C-alpha cells in the first residue's frame, strides 16, 4: 500500500466541532482516509 502525496499535506489534526465543517471534511475522501489512518480505524477495518 502506497501513501498518496495528498496525505503529506493532510489536515486531519484540525478538529472543528461544527457539524457543517464535519460534513465538509467527511466529504473529502483524502481527509477521511488520513483521519482513519491516523486514528487507526483503517487498520481495524482491514483486519475484519
Buried (B, 14 or more C-beta within 10 A) or exposed (E): EEEEEEBEEBEBEEEEEEEEEEEEBEEBEBBBBBBBBEEEEBEEEEEE
